[in-house]
Amino acid sequence: MPWNPEVYNQYKSERAAPALDLLALLNVRPGLTAVDLGCGTGDLTAKLAATLPDARVLGVDSSAEMLVKSSETGSSSVNFECISIEDQLKKSQQWDVVFSNAALQWVPDHETLLPRIISTLKPGGQLLIQMPPQHHNLTNRLLNELATKEPYSELYADWNRISPVLETGRYAEILFECGSQSMQVFEKIYPLVLKDVDSLLTWVSGTAIIPYLERLPDPLKEPFIKDYRALLASHFPKTPVFYAFKRILIEARF
Ligand SMILES: C[S@@+](CC[C@H](N)C(=O)[O-])C[C@H]1O[C@@H](n2cnc3c(N)ncnc32)[C@H](O)[C@@H]1O
């Protein structure tokens, strides 16, 4: 997918809030190995490494565009690899910490993905995941709604747009079924206050709209963005725009 680190980083501090909450759940011990699945620009991977003393940390991401920025982290305890999360998991490497912020919502089939991820944890290992439940968040639901309308619906006909993100309670069940020793699973609203609807459009342009645009021929990309903006404007008529953005946070030890 054509990720754009400049657009993504326009709301760096807003996007950082759930990530910092996730980092705060880390069980800090010296000498751990950790992997950051879907590490993006690597900023958070570097923070993870800085939080864990004497750790070896690997950031993996399938987007070469996002990883370009990772070389700027300048930490010798962090390495990066351009590889999909699915292929990384096939390697059977074992970790003390598996961390993933705002990435697993892009990976299908969480019923099998979560147990697969958990199987890469060493005994005593810790899992930390944050992701948005897209089926609850209005900006995602409006994208889906627009995709069912002409002229777009025909072009999306073969694409399964159902979010892989499960109901929050199901994650707790999966953790239990996989033998967790302890867990914290919760939803949190991150209030976004944005100048206007164009700022909200920019927010979505950094992430959720990307797979919709990449499946459209060039002449339909601009009309899609215009129609989506109009939908957003009808739901967010006031300024500043207040958007209650929901996230799921998962922490568990095995
Ligand atoms: C919203 S960004 C989050 C980046 C970073 N974790 C952060 O919190 O800043 C999502 C990242 O997941 C990556 N991603 C999506 N699907 C992936 C997959 N199947 N394998 C590897 N990376 C993936 C994207 O390339 C993107 O960099």
PDBQT file of the ligand as one rigid body, heavy atoms in Angstrom, charges set to zero:
ROOT
HETATM    1  C1  LIG A 301      -0.973   3.340  10.966  1.00  0.00    +0.000 C 
HETATM    2  S1  LIG A 301       0.656   2.819  10.603  1.00  0.00    +0.000 S 
HETATM    3  C2  LIG A 301       1.329   2.573  12.240  1.00  0.00    +0.000 C 
HETATM    4  C3  LIG A 301       2.828   2.630  12.275  1.00  0.00    +0.000 C 
HETATM    5  C4  LIG A 301       3.469   2.563  13.663  1.00  0.00    +0.000 C 
HETATM    6  N1  LIG A 301       3.200   1.314  14.328  1.00  0.00    +0.000 N 
HETATM    7  C5  LIG A 301       3.002   3.727  14.524  1.00  0.00    +0.000 C 
HETATM    8  O1  LIG A 301       2.236   3.496  15.477  1.00  0.00    +0.000 OA
HETATM    9  O2  LIG A 301       3.386   4.862  14.222  1.00  0.00    +0.000 OA
HETATM   10  C6  LIG A 301       0.378   1.152  10.068  1.00  0.00    +0.000 C 
HETATM   11  C7  LIG A 301       1.619   0.475   9.534  1.00  0.00    +0.000 C 
HETATM   12  O3  LIG A 301       1.317  -0.907   9.370  1.00  0.00    +0.000 OA
HETATM   13  C8  LIG A 301       1.990  -1.355   8.199  1.00  0.00    +0.000 C 
HETATM   14  N2  LIG A 301       1.340  -2.574   7.737  1.00  0.00    +0.000 N 
HETATM   15  C9  LIG A 301       0.048  -2.728   7.350  1.00  0.00    +0.000 A 
HETATM   16  N3  LIG A 301      -0.179  -4.013   7.013  1.00  0.00    +0.000 NA
HETATM   17  C10 LIG A 301       0.997  -4.668   7.184  1.00  0.00    +0.000 A 
HETATM   18  C11 LIG A 301       1.404  -6.018   6.997  1.00  0.00    +0.000 A 
HETATM   19  N4  LIG A 301       0.545  -6.954   6.597  1.00  0.00    +0.000 N 
HETATM   20  N5  LIG A 301       2.685  -6.341   7.264  1.00  0.00    +0.000 NA
HETATM   21  C12 LIG A 301       3.576  -5.390   7.685  1.00  0.00    +0.000 A 
HETATM   22  N6  LIG A 301       3.235  -4.100   7.877  1.00  0.00    +0.000 NA
HETATM   23  C13 LIG A 301       1.971  -3.744   7.635  1.00  0.00    +0.000 A 
HETATM   24  C14 LIG A 301       1.885  -0.190   7.241  1.00  0.00    +0.000 C 
HETATM   25  O4  LIG A 301       2.869  -0.271   6.230  1.00  0.00    +0.000 OA
HETATM   26  C15 LIG A 301       2.076   1.004   8.186  1.00  0.00    +0.000 C 
HETATM   27  O5  LIG A 301       3.415   1.405   8.258  1.00  0.00    +0.000 OA
ENDROOT
TORSDOF 0
